[in-house]
C-alpha cells in the first residue's frame, strides 16, 4: 500500500492533475457551489478514462476505469476524529483523508 500526497493548492481556480504512478493520473476539480471535489482518472497521455465522480471515502476509483488492474485507488479516512459525514475538501484532503494505491508493487 502506497500513500499519495496530492498537492491541491489552486484547485478552486484551475483544478489539479496529479501523477499517481502506474501510468495513471488524477484530474481533480473543486465545485464551489456544492463544495465537493470531483475526480477523474486519466492515462499517462492525459486521455480521460472516466468521467468525473464526487470524491467520497472508500470507493475504488480504478474499478470505474473498466480495465483489469491488479490494484486499487481509494481515498481513506486517516484521522480518527474526522466525522463520517464530513465532505472531502481541499482543506482536509491530506489532513483527514488521503489517497492510497493498494496492491501496487513497490519496486
Buried (B, 14 or more C-beta within 10 A) or exposed (E): EBEBEBEBEEBEEEBBBBEBEBEBBBBBBBEEEEEBBBBBBBEEEEEEBBEBBEBBBEBBBBBBBEEEBEBBBBBEBEEEEBEEEEBBBBEBBBEBBBBBBEEBEEE
